[in-house]
Amino acid sequence: AGAGLLVTSMFGPSLNANTGDWSVGCSGHWFEDGEIAYPVTEITVAGNLIDIYGRLIPGSDLEIRRSANAPSILVDALSIAGK
């Protein structure tokens, strides 16, 4: 099971179109051993789009919501900063 972050909202994205480096402010829930451990707010998640595209694992939980529709995705080894 391990540990991970479930992002439930994002704000203030930044992208360097030349390098693919990006970062975004997030809030959500931290998981440990497959269970929600605690909520997280005002953290930053960052990575490189070129690296991430090869590691995306789509979920099977697509929900149709207006004009933007996508399942959850799993991405390993992103940088997380904050409390």
PyMOL Python script that loads the backbone (N, CA, C, O; Angstrom):
from pymol import cmd

cmd.read_pdbstr("""\
ATOM      1  N   ALA A   1       0.824  -1.185   0.000  1.00  0.00           N
ATOM      2  CA  ALA A   1       0.000   0.000   0.000  1.00  0.00           C
ATOM      3  C   ALA A   1       0.868   1.248   0.000  1.00  0.00           C
ATOM      4  O   ALA A   1       0.733   2.067  -0.909  1.00  0.00           O
ATOM      5  N   GLY A   2       1.743   1.432   0.963  1.00  0.00           N
ATOM      6  CA  GLY A   2       2.632   2.581   0.987  1.00  0.00           C
ATOM      7  C   GLY A   2       1.950   3.878   1.337  1.00  0.00           C
ATOM      8  O   GLY A   2       0.880   3.890   1.945  1.00  0.00           O
ATOM      9  N   ALA A   3       2.578   4.972   0.950  1.00  0.00           N
ATOM     10  CA  ALA A   3       2.074   6.311   1.250  1.00  0.00           C
ATOM     11  C   ALA A   3       1.885   7.080  -0.043  1.00  0.00           C
ATOM     12  O   ALA A   3       2.502   6.769  -1.062  1.00  0.00           O
ATOM     13  N   GLY A   4       1.021   8.091   0.010  1.00  0.00           N
ATOM     14  CA  GLY A   4       0.796   8.893  -1.180  1.00  0.00           C
ATOM     15  C   GLY A   4      -0.116  10.059  -0.905  1.00  0.00           C
ATOM     16  O   GLY A   4      -0.599  10.244   0.212  1.00  0.00           O
ATOM     17  N   LEU A   5      -0.345  10.838  -1.930  1.00  0.00           N
ATOM     18  CA  LEU A   5      -1.149  12.045  -1.845  1.00  0.00           C
ATOM     19  C   LEU A   5      -2.320  11.942  -2.804  1.00  0.00           C
ATOM     20  O   LEU A   5      -2.132  11.655  -3.986  1.00  0.00           O
ATOM     21  N   LEU A   6      -3.527  12.173  -2.308  1.00  0.00           N
ATOM     22  CA  LEU A   6      -4.715  12.294  -3.148  1.00  0.00           C
ATOM     23  C   LEU A   6      -5.006  13.781  -3.278  1.00  0.00           C
ATOM     24  O   LEU A   6      -5.408  14.418  -2.305  1.00  0.00           O
ATOM     25  N   VAL A   7      -4.809  14.339  -4.459  1.00  0.00           N
ATOM     26  CA  VAL A   7      -5.050  15.759  -4.700  1.00  0.00           C
ATOM     27  C   VAL A   7      -6.531  15.953  -4.997  1.00  0.00           C
ATOM     28  O   VAL A   7      -7.079  15.320  -5.900  1.00  0.00           O
ATOM     29  N   THR A   8      -7.179  16.835  -4.231  1.00  0.00           N
ATOM     30  CA  THR A   8      -8.599  17.115  -4.449  1.00  0.00           C
ATOM     31  C   THR A   8      -8.840  18.496  -5.035  1.00  0.00           C
ATOM     32  O   THR A   8      -9.907  18.745  -5.597  1.00  0.00           O
ATOM     33  N   SER A   9      -7.869  19.405  -4.915  1.00  0.00           N
ATOM     34  CA  SER A   9      -7.991  20.709  -5.570  1.00  0.00           C
ATOM     35  C   SER A   9      -6.605  21.258  -5.884  1.00  0.00           C
ATOM     36  O   SER A   9      -5.631  20.984  -5.183  1.00  0.00           O
ATOM     37  N   MET A  10      -6.546  22.046  -6.964  1.00  0.00           N
ATOM     38  CA  MET A  10      -5.287  22.643  -7.407  1.00  0.00           C
ATOM     39  C   MET A  10      -5.497  24.128  -7.652  1.00  0.00           C
ATOM     40  O   MET A  10      -6.596  24.561  -7.998  1.00  0.00           O
ATOM     41  N   PHE A  11      -4.420  24.915  -7.469  1.00  0.00           N
ATOM     42  CA  PHE A  11      -4.503  26.356  -7.679  1.00  0.00           C
ATOM     43  C   PHE A  11      -3.131  26.898  -8.044  1.00  0.00           C
ATOM     44  O   PHE A  11      -2.118  26.351  -7.609  1.00  0.00           O
ATOM     45  N   GLY A  12      -3.079  27.959  -8.832  1.00  0.00           N
ATOM     46  CA  GLY A  12      -1.837  28.651  -9.159  1.00  0.00           C
ATOM     47  C   GLY A  12      -0.822  27.831  -9.919  1.00  0.00           C
ATOM     48  O   GLY A  12       0.331  27.755  -9.494  1.00  0.00           O
ATOM     49  N   PRO A  13      -1.202  27.202 -11.044  1.00  0.00           N
ATOM     50  CA  PRO A  13      -0.223  26.397 -11.780  1.00  0.00           C
ATOM     51  C   PRO A  13       0.841  27.259 -12.457  1.00  0.00           C
ATOM     52  O   PRO A  13       0.596  28.413 -12.806  1.00  0.00           O
ATOM     53  N   SER A  14       2.025  26.675 -12.634  1.00  0.00           N
ATOM     54  CA  SER A  14       3.130  27.333 -13.319  1.00  0.00           C
ATOM     55  C   SER A  14       3.797  26.317 -14.237  1.00  0.00           C
ATOM     56  O   SER A  14       4.013  25.174 -13.834  1.00  0.00           O
ATOM     57  N   LEU A  15       4.127  26.716 -15.467  1.00  0.00           N
ATOM     58  CA  LEU A  15       4.745  25.812 -16.434  1.00  0.00           C
ATOM     59  C   LEU A  15       5.838  26.538 -17.196  1.00  0.00           C
ATOM     60  O   LEU A  15       5.633  27.654 -17.674  1.00  0.00           O
ATOM     61  N   ASN A  16       6.999  25.906 -17.308  1.00  0.00           N
ATOM     62  CA  ASN A  16       8.058  26.384 -18.186  1.00  0.00           C
ATOM     63  C   ASN A  16       7.918  25.593 -19.482  1.00  0.00           C
ATOM     64  O   ASN A  16       8.265  24.412 -19.524  1.00  0.00           O
ATOM     65  N   ALA A  17       7.417  26.226 -20.533  1.00  0.00           N
ATOM     66  CA  ALA A  17       7.148  25.535 -21.794  1.00  0.00           C
ATOM     67  C   ALA A  17       8.424  25.057 -22.487  1.00  0.00           C
ATOM     68  O   ALA A  17       8.362  24.148 -23.315  1.00  0.00           O
ATOM     69  N   ASN A  18       9.566  25.640 -22.174  1.00  0.00           N
ATOM     70  CA  ASN A  18      10.826  25.221 -22.792  1.00  0.00           C
ATOM     71  C   ASN A  18      11.364  23.928 -22.198  1.00  0.00           C
ATOM     72  O   ASN A  18      11.907  23.093 -22.921  1.00  0.00           O
ATOM     73  N   THR A  19      11.219  23.756 -20.891  1.00  0.00           N
ATOM     74  CA  THR A  19      11.801  22.588 -20.225  1.00  0.00           C
ATOM     75  C   THR A  19      10.769  21.541 -19.831  1.00  0.00           C
ATOM     76  O   THR A  19      11.119  20.377 -19.636  1.00  0.00           O
ATOM     77  N   GLY A  20       9.495  21.936 -19.707  1.00  0.00           N
ATOM     78  CA  GLY A  20       8.458  21.021 -19.236  1.00  0.00           C
ATOM     79  C   GLY A  20       8.324  21.000 -17.727  1.00  0.00           C
ATOM     80  O   GLY A  20       7.471  20.288 -17.198  1.00  0.00           O
ATOM     81  N   ASP A  21       9.147  21.766 -17.019  1.00  0.00           N
ATOM     82  CA  ASP A  21       9.040  21.824 -15.557  1.00  0.00           C
ATOM     83  C   ASP A  21       7.757  22.548 -15.170  1.00  0.00           C
ATOM     84  O   ASP A  21       7.412  23.563 -15.776  1.00  0.00           O
ATOM     85  N   TRP A  22       7.052  22.039 -14.173  1.00  0.00           N
ATOM     86  CA  TRP A  22       5.800  22.643 -13.728  1.00  0.00           C
ATOM     87  C   TRP A  22       5.659  22.504 -12.229  1.00  0.00           C
ATOM     88  O   TRP A  22       6.325  21.685 -11.596  1.00  0.00           O
ATOM     89  N   SER A  23       4.786  23.313 -11.675  1.00  0.00           N
ATOM     90  CA  SER A  23       4.426  23.189 -10.263  1.00  0.00           C
ATOM     91  C   SER A  23       3.008  23.709 -10.102  1.00  0.00           C
ATOM     92  O   SER A  23       2.528  24.505 -10.909  1.00  0.00           O
ATOM     93  N   VAL A  24       2.346  23.249  -9.049  1.00  0.00           N
ATOM     94  CA  VAL A  24       0.976  23.668  -8.787  1.00  0.00           C
ATOM     95  C   VAL A  24       0.713  23.574  -7.289  1.00  0.00           C
ATOM     96  O   VAL A  24       1.166  22.639  -6.630  1.00  0.00           O
ATOM     97  N   GLY A  25      -0.019  24.543  -6.757  1.00  0.00           N
ATOM     98  CA  GLY A  25      -0.457  24.470  -5.371  1.00  0.00           C
ATOM     99  C   GLY A  25      -1.602  23.477  -5.265  1.00  0.00           C
ATOM    100  O   GLY A  25      -2.442  23.396  -6.161  1.00  0.00           O
ATOM    101  N   CYS A  26      -1.641  22.725  -4.179  1.00  0.00           N
ATOM    102  CA  CYS A  26      -2.652  21.671  -4.030  1.00  0.00           C
ATOM    103  C   CYS A  26      -3.146  21.567  -2.596  1.00  0.00           C
ATOM    104  O   CYS A  26      -2.519  22.057  -1.656  1.00  0.00           O
ATOM    105  N   SER A  27      -4.275  20.922  -2.465  1.00  0.00           N
ATOM    106  CA  SER A  27      -4.745  20.435  -1.170  1.00  0.00           C
ATOM    107  C   SER A  27      -5.365  19.070  -1.420  1.00  0.00           C
ATOM    108  O   SER A  27      -5.713  18.732  -2.551  1.00  0.00           O
ATOM    109  N   GLY A  28      -5.497  18.299  -0.367  1.00  0.00           N
ATOM    110  CA  GLY A  28      -6.042  16.954  -0.514  1.00  0.00           C
ATOM    111  C   GLY A  28      -5.868  16.143   0.747  1.00  0.00           C
ATOM    112  O   GLY A  28      -6.034  16.654   1.854  1.00  0.00           O
ATOM    113  N   HIS A  29      -5.529  14.860   0.577  1.00  0.00           N
ATOM    114  CA  HIS A  29      -5.390  13.941   1.706  1.00  0.00           C
ATOM    115  C   HIS A  29      -4.112  13.122   1.556  1.00  0.00           C
ATOM    116  O   HIS A  29      -3.790  12.650   0.466  1.00  0.00           O
ATOM    117  N   TRP A  30      -3.389  12.961   2.659  1.00  0.00           N
ATOM    118  CA  TRP A  30      -2.211  12.102   2.690  1.00  0.00           C
ATOM    119  C   TRP A  30      -2.661  10.708   3.105  1.00  0.00           C
ATOM    120  O   TRP A  30      -3.423  10.548   4.059  1.00  0.00           O
ATOM    121  N   PHE A  31      -2.179   9.691   2.372  1.00  0.00           N
ATOM    122  CA  PHE A  31      -2.508   8.298   2.650  1.00  0.00           C
ATOM    123  C   PHE A  31      -1.300   7.577   3.218  1.00  0.00           C
ATOM    124  O   PHE A  31      -0.170   7.827   2.797  1.00  0.00           O
ATOM    125  N   GLU A  32      -1.527   6.690   4.163  1.00  0.00           N
ATOM    126  CA  GLU A  32      -0.494   5.782   4.662  1.00  0.00           C
ATOM    127  C   GLU A  32      -1.121   4.412   4.824  1.00  0.00           C
ATOM    128  O   GLU A  32      -2.211   4.290   5.384  1.00  0.00           O
ATOM    129  N   ASP A  33      -0.449   3.383   4.343  1.00  0.00           N
ATOM    130  CA  ASP A  33      -0.945   2.006   4.398  1.00  0.00           C
ATOM    131  C   ASP A  33      -2.346   1.881   3.810  1.00  0.00           C
ATOM    132  O   ASP A  33      -3.174   1.126   4.319  1.00  0.00           O
ATOM    133  N   GLY A  34      -2.611   2.631   2.725  1.00  0.00           N
ATOM    134  CA  GLY A  34      -3.892   2.543   2.036  1.00  0.00           C
ATOM    135  C   GLY A  34      -5.051   3.250   2.706  1.00  0.00           C
ATOM    136  O   GLY A  34      -6.184   3.144   2.236  1.00  0.00           O
ATOM    137  N   GLU A  35      -4.802   3.971   3.793  1.00  0.00           N
ATOM    138  CA  GLU A  35      -5.861   4.666   4.535  1.00  0.00           C
ATOM    139  C   GLU A  35      -5.555   6.162   4.600  1.00  0.00           C
ATOM    140  O   GLU A  35      -4.391   6.562   4.628  1.00  0.00           O
ATOM    141  N   ILE A  36      -6.614   6.994   4.625  1.00  0.00           N
ATOM    142  CA  ILE A  36      -6.412   8.433   4.794  1.00  0.00           C
ATOM    143  C   ILE A  36      -5.803   8.684   6.167  1.00  0.00           C
ATOM    144  O   ILE A  36      -6.368   8.280   7.184  1.00  0.00           O
ATOM    145  N   ALA A  37      -4.650   9.353   6.198  1.00  0.00           N
ATOM    146  CA  ALA A  37      -3.971   9.644   7.459  1.00  0.00           C
ATOM    147  C   ALA A  37      -4.344  11.037   7.969  1.00  0.00           C
ATOM    148  O   ALA A  37      -4.634  11.207   9.153  1.00  0.00           O
ATOM    149  N   TYR A  38      -4.336  12.040   7.073  1.00  0.00           N
ATOM    150  CA  TYR A  38      -4.667  13.403   7.483  1.00  0.00           C
ATOM    151  C   TYR A  38      -4.848  14.279   6.247  1.00  0.00           C
ATOM    152  O   TYR A  38      -4.339  13.957   5.174  1.00  0.00           O
ATOM    153  N   PRO A  39      -5.582  15.398   6.399  1.00  0.00           N
ATOM    154  CA  PRO A  39      -5.736  16.335   5.279  1.00  0.00           C
ATOM    155  C   PRO A  39      -4.475  17.178   5.111  1.00  0.00           C
ATOM    156  O   PRO A  39      -3.749  17.418   6.076  1.00  0.00           O
ATOM    157  N   VAL A  40      -4.221  17.623   3.892  1.00  0.00           N
ATOM    158  CA  VAL A  40      -3.103  18.520   3.616  1.00  0.00           C
ATOM    159  C   VAL A  40      -3.628  19.739   2.857  1.00  0.00           C
ATOM    160  O   VAL A  40      -4.532  19.622   2.029  1.00  0.00           O
ATOM    161  N   THR A  41      -3.055  20.903   3.144  1.00  0.00           N
ATOM    162  CA  THR A  41      -3.439  22.135   2.459  1.00  0.00           C
ATOM    163  C   THR A  41      -2.188  22.938   2.142  1.00  0.00           C
ATOM    164  O   THR A  41      -1.151  22.774   2.784  1.00  0.00           O
ATOM    165  N   GLU A  42      -2.296  23.793   1.163  1.00  0.00           N
ATOM    166  CA  GLU A  42      -1.226  24.717   0.795  1.00  0.00           C
ATOM    167  C   GLU A  42       0.123  24.031   0.607  1.00  0.00           C
ATOM    168  O   GLU A  42       1.143  24.486   1.125  1.00  0.00           O
ATOM    169  N   ILE A  43       0.113  22.934  -0.139  1.00  0.00           N
ATOM    170  CA  ILE A  43       1.362  22.266  -0.496  1.00  0.00           C
ATOM    171  C   ILE A  43       1.639  22.538  -1.971  1.00  0.00           C
ATOM    172  O   ILE A  43       0.762  23.002  -2.700  1.00  0.00           O
ATOM    173  N   THR A  44       2.843  22.250  -2.397  1.00  0.00           N
ATOM    174  CA  THR A  44       3.212  22.397  -3.800  1.00  0.00           C
ATOM    175  C   THR A  44       3.661  21.048  -4.331  1.00  0.00           C
ATOM    176  O   THR A  44       4.464  20.355  -3.706  1.00  0.00           O
ATOM    177  N   VAL A  45       3.135  20.685  -5.489  1.00  0.00           N
ATOM    178  CA  VAL A  45       3.541  19.470  -6.187  1.00  0.00           C
ATOM    179  C   VAL A  45       4.242  19.922  -7.463  1.00  0.00           C
ATOM    180  O   VAL A  45       3.762  20.823  -8.151  1.00  0.00           O
ATOM    181  N   ALA A  46       5.380  19.297  -7.782  1.00  0.00           N
ATOM    182  CA  ALA A  46       6.155  19.716  -8.946  1.00  0.00           C
ATOM    183  C   ALA A  46       6.746  18.511  -9.661  1.00  0.00           C
ATOM    184  O   ALA A  46       6.924  17.443  -9.074  1.00  0.00           O
ATOM    185  N   GLY A  47       7.044  18.703 -10.930  1.00  0.00           N
ATOM    186  CA  GLY A  47       7.659  17.650 -11.723  1.00  0.00           C
ATOM    187  C   GLY A  47       7.988  18.159 -13.110  1.00  0.00           C
ATOM    188  O   GLY A  47       7.990  19.364 -13.358  1.00  0.00           O
ATOM    189  N   ASN A  48       8.266  17.233 -14.008  1.00  0.00           N
ATOM    190  CA  ASN A  48       8.569  17.557 -15.392  1.00  0.00           C
ATOM    191  C   ASN A  48       7.607  16.779 -16.282  1.00  0.00           C
ATOM    192  O   ASN A  48       7.519  15.556 -16.179  1.00  0.00           O
ATOM    193  N   LEU A  49       6.887  17.478 -17.152  1.00  0.00           N
ATOM    194  CA  LEU A  49       5.863  16.842 -17.978  1.00  0.00           C
ATOM    195  C   LEU A  49       6.415  15.728 -18.856  1.00  0.00           C
ATOM    196  O   LEU A  49       5.761  14.699 -19.023  1.00  0.00           O
ATOM    197  N   ILE A  50       7.594  15.910 -19.415  1.00  0.00           N
ATOM    198  CA  ILE A  50       8.175  14.880 -20.273  1.00  0.00           C
ATOM    199  C   ILE A  50       8.375  13.590 -19.484  1.00  0.00           C
ATOM    200  O   ILE A  50       8.070  12.509 -19.987  1.00  0.00           O
ATOM    201  N   ASP A  51       8.881  13.687 -18.260  1.00  0.00           N
ATOM    202  CA  ASP A  51       9.084  12.511 -17.415  1.00  0.00           C
ATOM    203  C   ASP A  51       7.761  11.894 -16.975  1.00  0.00           C
ATOM    204  O   ASP A  51       7.622  10.671 -16.946  1.00  0.00           O
ATOM    205  N   ILE A  52       6.794  12.736 -16.633  1.00  0.00           N
ATOM    206  CA  ILE A  52       5.525  12.263 -16.079  1.00  0.00           C
ATOM    207  C   ILE A  52       4.701  11.494 -17.105  1.00  0.00           C
ATOM    208  O   ILE A  52       4.089  10.483 -16.763  1.00  0.00           O
ATOM    209  N   TYR A  53       4.672  11.951 -18.352  1.00  0.00           N
ATOM    210  CA  TYR A  53       3.825  11.307 -19.358  1.00  0.00           C
ATOM    211  C   TYR A  53       4.114   9.819 -19.490  1.00  0.00           C
ATOM    212  O   TYR A  53       3.197   9.045 -19.766  1.00  0.00           O
ATOM    213  N   GLY A  54       5.336   9.404 -19.305  1.00  0.00           N
ATOM    214  CA  GLY A  54       5.679   7.992 -19.397  1.00  0.00           C
ATOM    215  C   GLY A  54       5.286   7.178 -18.180  1.00  0.00           C
ATOM    216  O   GLY A  54       5.364   5.950 -18.211  1.00  0.00           O
ATOM    217  N   ARG A  55       4.859   7.842 -17.097  1.00  0.00           N
ATOM    218  CA  ARG A  55       4.537   7.134 -15.854  1.00  0.00           C
ATOM    219  C   ARG A  55       3.073   7.266 -15.440  1.00  0.00           C
ATOM    220  O   ARG A  55       2.711   6.822 -14.351  1.00  0.00           O
ATOM    221  N   LEU A  56       2.229   7.857 -16.268  1.00  0.00           N
ATOM    222  CA  LEU A  56       0.815   8.021 -15.918  1.00  0.00           C
ATOM    223  C   LEU A  56       0.099   6.677 -15.907  1.00  0.00           C
ATOM    224  O   LEU A  56       0.236   5.880 -16.835  1.00  0.00           O
ATOM    225  N   ILE A  57      -0.662   6.436 -14.852  1.00  0.00           N
ATOM    226  CA  ILE A  57      -1.500   5.235 -14.764  1.00  0.00           C
ATOM    227  C   ILE A  57      -2.938   5.718 -14.575  1.00  0.00           C
ATOM    228  O   ILE A  57      -3.280   6.218 -13.503  1.00  0.00           O
ATOM    229  N   PRO A  58      -3.795   5.574 -15.612  1.00  0.00           N
ATOM    230  CA  PRO A  58      -5.171   6.059 -15.479  1.00  0.00           C
ATOM    231  C   PRO A  58      -5.996   5.163 -14.567  1.00  0.00           C
ATOM    232  O   PRO A  58      -5.806   3.947 -14.532  1.00  0.00           O
ATOM    233  N   GLY A  59      -6.917   5.779 -13.829  1.00  0.00           N
ATOM    234  CA  GLY A  59      -7.838   5.033 -12.982  1.00  0.00           C
ATOM    235  C   GLY A  59      -9.040   4.558 -13.785  1.00  0.00           C
ATOM    236  O   GLY A  59      -9.189   4.903 -14.957  1.00  0.00           O
ATOM    237  N   SER A  60      -9.888   3.773 -13.156  1.00  0.00           N
ATOM    238  CA  SER A  60     -11.103   3.268 -13.811  1.00  0.00           C
ATOM    239  C   SER A  60     -12.340   3.941 -13.224  1.00  0.00           C
ATOM    240  O   SER A  60     -13.415   3.342 -13.185  1.00  0.00           O
ATOM    241  N   ASP A  61     -12.191   5.178 -12.771  1.00  0.00           N
ATOM    242  CA  ASP A  61     -13.270   5.863 -12.056  1.00  0.00           C
ATOM    243  C   ASP A  61     -13.771   7.111 -12.786  1.00  0.00           C
ATOM    244  O   ASP A  61     -14.095   8.112 -12.148  1.00  0.00           O
ATOM    245  N   LEU A  62     -13.836   7.056 -14.111  1.00  0.00           N
ATOM    246  CA  LEU A  62     -14.306   8.203 -14.884  1.00  0.00           C
ATOM    247  C   LEU A  62     -15.722   8.581 -14.475  1.00  0.00           C
ATOM    248  O   LEU A  62     -16.625   7.745 -14.446  1.00  0.00           O
ATOM    249  N   GLU A  63     -15.895   9.865 -14.158  1.00  0.00           N
ATOM    250  CA  GLU A  63     -17.218  10.414 -13.867  1.00  0.00           C
ATOM    251  C   GLU A  63     -17.485  11.526 -14.868  1.00  0.00           C
ATOM    252  O   GLU A  63     -16.642  12.401 -15.069  1.00  0.00           O
ATOM    253  N   ILE A  64     -18.662  11.495 -15.502  1.00  0.00           N
ATOM    254  CA  ILE A  64     -19.023  12.528 -16.466  1.00  0.00           C
ATOM    255  C   ILE A  64     -19.500  13.757 -15.698  1.00  0.00           C
ATOM    256  O   ILE A  64     -20.509  13.708 -14.995  1.00  0.00           O
ATOM    257  N   ARG A  65     -18.767  14.858 -15.840  1.00  0.00           N
ATOM    258  CA  ARG A  65     -19.076  16.117 -15.142  1.00  0.00           C
ATOM    259  C   ARG A  65     -18.956  17.269 -16.128  1.00  0.00           C
ATOM    260  O   ARG A  65     -17.854  17.753 -16.387  1.00  0.00           O
ATOM    261  N   ARG A  66     -20.037  17.694 -16.656  1.00  0.00           N
ATOM    262  CA  ARG A  66     -20.060  18.838 -17.572  1.00  0.00           C
ATOM    263  C   ARG A  66     -19.101  18.637 -18.736  1.00  0.00           C
ATOM    264  O   ARG A  66     -19.139  17.596 -19.392  1.00  0.00           O
ATOM    265  N   SER A  67     -18.238  19.622 -19.002  1.00  0.00           N
ATOM    266  CA  SER A  67     -17.398  19.554 -20.196  1.00  0.00           C
ATOM    267  C   SER A  67     -15.993  19.001 -19.955  1.00  0.00           C
ATOM    268  O   SER A  67     -15.295  18.683 -20.918  1.00  0.00           O
ATOM    269  N   ALA A  68     -15.567  18.879 -18.717  1.00  0.00           N
ATOM    270  CA  ALA A  68     -14.230  18.357 -18.417  1.00  0.00           C
ATOM    271  C   ALA A  68     -14.365  16.992 -17.755  1.00  0.00           C
ATOM    272  O   ALA A  68     -14.832  16.889 -16.621  1.00  0.00           O
ATOM    273  N   ASN A  69     -13.954  15.944 -18.466  1.00  0.00           N
ATOM    274  CA  ASN A  69     -14.120  14.584 -17.961  1.00  0.00           C
ATOM    275  C   ASN A  69     -12.801  13.829 -18.034  1.00  0.00           C
ATOM    276  O   ASN A  69     -12.158  13.794 -19.083  1.00  0.00           O
ATOM    277  N   ALA A  70     -12.400  13.230 -16.929  1.00  0.00           N
ATOM    278  CA  ALA A  70     -11.178  12.437 -16.892  1.00  0.00           C
ATOM    279  C   ALA A  70     -11.201  11.559 -15.653  1.00  0.00           C
ATOM    280  O   ALA A  70     -11.771  11.943 -14.631  1.00  0.00           O
ATOM    281  N   PRO A  71     -10.583  10.378 -15.731  1.00  0.00           N
ATOM    282  CA  PRO A  71     -10.475   9.552 -14.529  1.00  0.00           C
ATOM    283  C   PRO A  71      -9.355  10.083 -13.638  1.00  0.00           C
ATOM    284  O   PRO A  71      -8.592  10.958 -14.048  1.00  0.00           O
ATOM    285  N   SER A  72      -9.262   9.564 -12.445  1.00  0.00           N
ATOM    286  CA  SER A  72      -8.110   9.888 -11.611  1.00  0.00           C
ATOM    287  C   SER A  72      -6.871   9.292 -12.272  1.00  0.00           C
ATOM    288  O   SER A  72      -6.972   8.363 -13.073  1.00  0.00           O
ATOM    289  N   ILE A  73      -5.709   9.830 -11.932  1.00  0.00           N
ATOM    290  CA  ILE A  73      -4.465   9.286 -12.460  1.00  0.00           C
ATOM    291  C   ILE A  73      -3.475   9.097 -11.317  1.00  0.00           C
ATOM    292  O   ILE A  73      -3.487   9.836 -10.333  1.00  0.00           O
ATOM    293  N   LEU A  74      -2.637   8.112 -11.468  1.00  0.00           N
ATOM    294  CA  LEU A  74      -1.579   7.834 -10.503  1.00  0.00           C
ATOM    295  C   LEU A  74      -0.254   8.189 -11.159  1.00  0.00           C
ATOM    296  O   LEU A  74       0.027   7.770 -12.282  1.00  0.00           O
ATOM    297  N   VAL A  75       0.560   8.968 -10.444  1.00  0.00           N
ATOM    298  CA  VAL A  75       1.892   9.332 -10.914  1.00  0.00           C
ATOM    299  C   VAL A  75       2.842   9.147  -9.740  1.00  0.00           C
ATOM    300  O   VAL A  75       2.587   9.649  -8.646  1.00  0.00           O
ATOM    301  N   ASP A  76       3.934   8.430  -9.965  1.00  0.00           N
ATOM    302  CA  ASP A  76       4.893   8.239  -8.875  1.00  0.00           C
ATOM    303  C   ASP A  76       6.025   9.261  -8.960  1.00  0.00           C
ATOM    304  O   ASP A  76       6.257   9.867 -10.006  1.00  0.00           O
ATOM    305  N   ALA A  77       6.707   9.435  -7.868  1.00  0.00           N
ATOM    306  CA  ALA A  77       7.950  10.212  -7.786  1.00  0.00           C
ATOM    307  C   ALA A  77       7.824  11.676  -8.188  1.00  0.00           C
ATOM    308  O   ALA A  77       8.653  12.183  -8.943  1.00  0.00           O
ATOM    309  N   LEU A  78       6.795  12.361  -7.690  1.00  0.00           N
ATOM    310  CA  LEU A  78       6.707  13.809  -7.856  1.00  0.00           C
ATOM    311  C   LEU A  78       7.285  14.474  -6.614  1.00  0.00           C
ATOM    312  O   LEU A  78       7.313  13.873  -5.540  1.00  0.00           O
ATOM    313  N   SER A  79       7.742  15.698  -6.758  1.00  0.00           N
ATOM    314  CA  SER A  79       8.233  16.454  -5.609  1.00  0.00           C
ATOM    315  C   SER A  79       7.052  17.087  -4.886  1.00  0.00           C
ATOM    316  O   SER A  79       6.170  17.670  -5.516  1.00  0.00           O
ATOM    317  N   ILE A  80       7.039  16.968  -3.553  1.00  0.00           N
ATOM    318  CA  ILE A  80       5.986  17.549  -2.726  1.00  0.00           C
ATOM    319  C   ILE A  80       6.648  18.415  -1.670  1.00  0.00           C
ATOM    320  O   ILE A  80       7.566  17.972  -0.980  1.00  0.00           O
ATOM    321  N   ALA A  81       6.175  19.665  -1.543  1.00  0.00           N
ATOM    322  CA  ALA A  81       6.722  20.573  -0.539  1.00  0.00           C
ATOM    323  C   ALA A  81       5.585  21.196   0.249  1.00  0.00           C
ATOM    324  O   ALA A  81       4.525  21.478  -0.310  1.00  0.00           O
ATOM    325  N   GLY A  82       5.789  21.412   1.534  1.00  0.00           N
ATOM    326  CA  GLY A  82       4.790  22.037   2.387  1.00  0.00           C
ATOM    327  C   GLY A  82       4.496  21.176   3.592  1.00  0.00           C
ATOM    328  O   GLY A  82       5.173  20.180   3.846  1.00  0.00           O
ATOM    329  N   LYS A  83       3.464  21.579   4.340  1.00  0.00           N
ATOM    330  CA  LYS A  83       3.106  20.853   5.562  1.00  0.00           C
ATOM    331  C   LYS A  83       1.887  20.004   5.334  1.00  0.00           C
ATOM    332  O   LYS A  83       1.433  19.318   6.250  1.00  0.00           O
TER     333      LYS A  83
END
""", "prot")
cmd.dss("prot")
cmd.show_as("cartoon", "prot")
cmd.util.cbc("prot")
cmd.orient("prot")
